[in-house]
Amino acid sequence: MFLFQLVVLFVDFTILQGAPNMMHYGMESVRLAGFDGPYRGRVEVLFGGQWGSICDEGWDVNAAKVVCRMLSLSGGEPITGAWFGKGDGAIWMSNVNCQGDESSIYDCDYGEANWCSHQQDAGVICEKTVNASMSIRLTTGDNRTYGRLEIYQKNKWSTVCDSLWDDLDAVVACRMLGFKNGIVYKVRPGATPPAPTLMDFIDCVGHEYSLADCSVINWEIHECGDAGVRCS
């Protein structure tokens, strides 16, 4: 018994406290800590107003990609073994299981980290999103959650053609606007002031951070309907 207590004194275990049933408390946030660059570091998540780390058990590239996406970055290389230094306080998640297309790490399956040490803190290496400079906006609807989609490129606002425009494309557009979900919104013909159409036949997989990361078959198309989105 004495030997067991002595061993426990030298083991950096953190027991979860104050997180019954891992409730979200209405707050979802992630940050990088202990970093040695602007796009890499130890992953920390927020529960009940307290920041804590993630155990690296099961930590993989899918989870890393989701974290980078939450930070408006691309890429996602999983780092294990507290490479960016050990955290302190709680370890909120373990055995995180993401598909890779989630918009938040909180949407992935995960368990409690009762037996994880801060020596197992998970980290990521992200990349700067190359196409993050593309700006979009919604017009003619409520200008916030739904409406006609417009993009700003070549020093002007232009619309997106609704040819093959689907819910996967809408999800990406809504993600750029800070929402989790999106569906196609049908723009009524003649209900909006005309604008030049810049992009046609957009093909998104659904996990992209920007429409500029999706496949675009044609540019500078001028005769088609306008694409719209409804975000939530």
VMD Tcl script that draws the C-alpha trace (Angstrom):
set ca {
  {0.00 0.00 0.00}
  {2.81 2.39 0.91}
  {4.59 1.59 -2.33}
  {1.46 2.33 -4.35}
  {1.00 5.72 -2.67}
  {4.64 6.55 -3.32}
  {4.28 5.79 -7.01}
  {1.15 7.93 -7.29}
  {3.06 10.92 -5.93}
  {5.39 10.84 -8.93}
  {2.78 10.32 -11.64}
  {1.31 13.40 -13.29}
  {-2.28 12.19 -13.48}
  {-5.15 14.65 -13.73}
  {-8.61 13.64 -12.61}
  {-11.55 15.39 -14.21}
  {-13.42 17.77 -11.94}
  {-16.43 19.99 -12.52}
  {-17.47 18.42 -15.84}
  {-20.47 16.16 -15.12}
  {-21.43 14.26 -18.27}
  {-18.95 16.46 -20.21}
  {-21.58 19.17 -20.72}
  {-20.76 21.93 -23.19}
  {-22.18 24.72 -21.00}
  {-23.23 26.45 -24.21}
  {-19.60 27.34 -25.04}
  {-17.43 25.80 -27.70}
  {-13.91 27.05 -28.19}
  {-10.41 25.81 -28.97}
  {-6.97 27.36 -28.77}
  {-3.30 26.46 -29.24}
  {-0.94 26.79 -26.31}
  {2.76 26.19 -25.72}
  {3.33 26.91 -29.39}
  {6.62 27.62 -31.12}
  {4.92 29.22 -34.13}
  {1.59 30.84 -35.08}
  {-0.03 27.68 -36.45}
  {1.12 24.93 -34.07}
  {0.77 24.06 -30.43}
  {-0.93 22.06 -27.70}
  {-4.68 21.79 -28.25}
  {-6.84 23.16 -25.45}
  {-10.63 23.20 -25.29}
  {-13.03 25.13 -23.09}
  {-15.58 23.57 -20.75}
  {-17.45 25.50 -18.10}
  {-15.14 28.47 -18.44}
  {-12.02 26.38 -17.82}
  {-9.37 25.57 -20.41}
  {-8.00 22.05 -20.50}
  {-5.98 19.80 -22.78}
  {-6.83 16.68 -24.80}
  {-5.33 13.24 -24.18}
  {-3.47 11.87 -27.20}
  {-5.06 8.41 -26.97}
  {-6.65 7.89 -30.39}
  {-5.48 11.32 -31.57}
  {-5.23 11.22 -35.37}
  {-5.18 13.29 -38.55}
  {-8.99 13.58 -38.72}
  {-9.16 15.20 -35.29}
  {-6.22 17.46 -36.11}
  {-7.93 18.67 -39.30}
  {-11.08 19.55 -37.38}
  {-9.10 21.60 -34.85}
  {-7.27 23.47 -37.61}
  {-10.57 24.16 -39.35}
  {-11.98 25.65 -36.12}
  {-8.99 27.99 -36.07}
  {-9.64 29.08 -39.68}
  {-6.52 27.20 -40.77}
  {-5.93 24.31 -43.15}
  {-3.95 21.10 -42.89}
  {-3.77 19.18 -39.65}
  {-0.86 17.06 -38.48}
  {-1.51 15.25 -35.18}
  {1.20 15.62 -32.53}
  {1.37 13.40 -29.44}
  {3.42 13.04 -26.27}
  {3.16 16.66 -25.05}
  {5.55 17.78 -27.78}
  {4.53 21.41 -27.18}
  {4.85 21.13 -23.42}
  {2.59 19.80 -20.70}
  {-0.57 21.66 -19.78}
  {-1.97 22.07 -16.30}
  {-5.43 21.69 -14.87}
  {-8.04 19.48 -16.49}
  {-7.73 17.06 -19.38}
  {-11.17 17.31 -20.93}
  {-11.16 14.76 -23.74}
  {-9.68 11.37 -24.63}
  {-10.10 8.89 -27.50}
  {-11.40 11.64 -29.78}
  {-12.94 10.06 -32.86}
  {-13.63 12.44 -35.76}
  {-14.66 11.67 -39.32}
  {-12.72 14.72 -40.49}
  {-15.59 16.76 -41.90}
  {-16.95 18.10 -38.59}
  {-16.91 21.84 -38.08}
  {-16.12 21.51 -34.36}
  {-14.12 19.09 -32.20}
  {-17.15 19.05 -29.89}
  {-19.13 17.33 -32.65}
  {-16.75 14.33 -32.60}
  {-17.14 11.32 -30.35}
  {-14.90 11.40 -27.28}
  {-14.60 10.05 -23.78}
  {-13.42 11.23 -20.38}
  {-9.72 11.29 -19.65}
  {-9.66 9.89 -16.13}
  {-6.38 8.03 -16.53}
  {-4.44 10.32 -18.85}
  {-1.34 12.24 -17.90}
  {-0.30 15.66 -19.18}
  {2.63 13.79 -20.68}
  {0.02 12.66 -23.22}
  {-1.26 16.12 -24.19}
  {-2.28 16.25 -27.85}
  {-1.12 18.93 -30.27}
  {-1.46 19.94 -33.92}
  {0.50 21.54 -36.70}
  {-1.76 23.56 -39.00}
  {-1.15 25.56 -42.15}
  {-2.29 29.01 -43.08}
  {-5.36 28.85 -45.30}
  {-4.17 30.00 -48.71}
  {-7.60 31.10 -49.92}
  {-8.75 32.74 -46.70}
  {-8.71 36.14 -48.45}
  {-11.93 35.35 -50.35}
  {-14.76 37.39 -48.84}
  {-18.46 36.55 -49.15}
  {-21.70 38.16 -48.06}
  {-25.46 37.59 -48.15}
  {-27.83 40.09 -49.72}
  {-31.57 40.48 -50.27}
  {-32.54 38.08 -47.45}
  {-31.96 39.12 -43.86}
  {-28.31 39.78 -44.85}
  {-27.12 37.56 -42.01}
  {-28.49 34.00 -42.04}
  {-30.00 33.68 -45.51}
  {-30.00 35.38 -48.88}
  {-28.23 35.61 -52.21}
  {-24.57 34.67 -52.02}
  {-22.03 37.18 -53.29}
  {-18.24 36.93 -53.37}
  {-15.67 39.70 -53.53}
  {-12.91 39.14 -56.04}
  {-11.24 41.23 -58.70}
  {-12.27 44.36 -56.76}
  {-16.00 43.80 -57.17}
  {-18.94 41.91 -55.70}
  {-20.30 39.15 -57.93}
  {-22.87 36.39 -57.62}
  {-22.45 32.63 -57.86}
  {-24.31 30.67 -60.53}
  {-26.85 28.20 -59.16}
  {-25.91 25.50 -61.71}
  {-25.33 22.31 -59.68}
  {-25.38 24.40 -56.48}
  {-26.27 22.03 -53.63}
  {-26.30 21.72 -49.85}
  {-22.63 20.66 -49.68}
  {-21.67 23.94 -51.35}
  {-24.01 25.82 -49.02}
  {-22.39 24.25 -45.94}
  {-18.97 25.55 -47.02}
  {-20.34 29.03 -47.70}
  {-22.06 29.12 -44.31}
  {-18.87 27.90 -42.62}
  {-17.08 30.92 -44.09}
  {-19.75 33.08 -42.45}
  {-19.23 31.45 -39.06}
  {-22.14 29.00 -39.08}
  {-22.10 25.22 -38.67}
  {-24.83 24.22 -41.13}
  {-26.23 25.40 -44.42}
  {-28.75 24.48 -47.09}
  {-29.65 25.87 -50.49}
  {-31.83 28.96 -50.44}
  {-33.80 29.59 -53.63}
  {-33.38 33.18 -54.76}
  {-36.53 34.47 -56.44}
  {-35.78 35.62 -60.01}
  {-35.98 39.37 -60.45}
  {-36.12 39.98 -56.70}
  {-32.60 41.38 -56.48}
  {-30.55 43.99 -58.32}
  {-28.53 42.34 -61.10}
  {-24.84 41.63 -60.56}
  {-22.18 39.93 -62.69}
  {-21.82 36.19 -62.09}
  {-18.27 35.09 -61.40}
  {-18.35 31.40 -60.50}
  {-20.22 28.52 -62.15}
  {-20.40 24.78 -61.43}
  {-18.90 24.82 -57.95}
  {-18.23 21.33 -56.58}
  {-17.51 21.12 -52.84}
  {-17.03 17.94 -50.83}
  {-18.43 19.69 -47.76}
  {-15.43 19.82 -45.41}
  {-13.61 22.72 -47.12}
  {-13.14 25.93 -45.18}
  {-13.50 28.21 -48.21}
  {-15.36 28.08 -51.52}
  {-12.01 28.90 -53.10}
  {-10.86 25.43 -52.00}
  {-13.65 23.78 -54.03}
  {-13.51 22.82 -57.68}
  {-14.73 25.52 -60.06}
  {-15.35 24.47 -63.63}
  {-16.19 27.81 -65.23}
  {-15.47 31.44 -64.41}
  {-17.10 34.63 -65.70}
  {-20.50 33.11 -66.53}
  {-23.18 35.71 -67.10}
  {-26.46 33.88 -67.80}
  {-27.83 31.76 -64.95}
  {-29.73 32.01 -61.70}
  {-28.16 33.27 -58.48}
  {-27.11 30.83 -55.77}
  {-28.35 31.40 -52.24}
  {-27.85 29.86 -48.81}
  {-29.72 29.53 -45.53}
  {-27.31 29.14 -42.58}
  {-27.85 27.93 -39.06}
}
mol new
graphics top color blue
foreach p $ca { graphics top sphere $p radius 0.5 }
foreach p [lrange $ca 0 end-1] q [lrange $ca 1 end] { graphics top cylinder $p $q radius 0.2 }
display resetview
